[in-house]
Amino acid sequence: MENSEAEIAKLLGELGLLSRDSKMAVENRINELNMRQLDRLKLMLERTDKRKDLFSERTRIGIRGNELGSFAEAVLALKSLLK
């Protein structure tokens, strides 16, 4: 596992997202995050996408607009890479 993948897994674990398997469960957990945690997640998603070009344009726009569904889609995509 690359260092960046280890950092991703660590942050997802800290935020309680690593153990969530469904989009609804991830979205519900994201809804519970405070603003600081959401900002950390957003920065990590944007950094990871710049390095690996993982997300669709729709998901990118949703992340920039703080749409929970887009965050959930991105988290699930990252989790699939970590497996």
Residue, then its C-alpha position, 0 to 999 in steps of 0.5 A: m500500500e502506498n503512503s498516500e493510500a495509508e493516509i487515506a485509510k487512516l483518515l477514513g478510519e478516523l472519520g468512521l467511514l472505513s467500516r461503512d459499506s453502503k452509500m446511505a451509511v456513508e452519507n449518514r456518517i458524513n452528515e454527522l461530521n463537523m465542519r472541520q472533519l468535513d473540510r479534512l475529508k474534502l481536501m483529501l478527496e480533492r488531492t487524491d482525485k488530482r493525483k489519480d483522476l478517480f471521480s466523474e466531473r459530476t462528483r467533483i462538482g458535487i464535492r466542491g458544492n458540499e453535496l453529501g451524495s457526491f462525498a459518499e460516492a467518492v468515499l466508496a470509490l476510494k474504499s474500493l481502491l484500498k481493497 
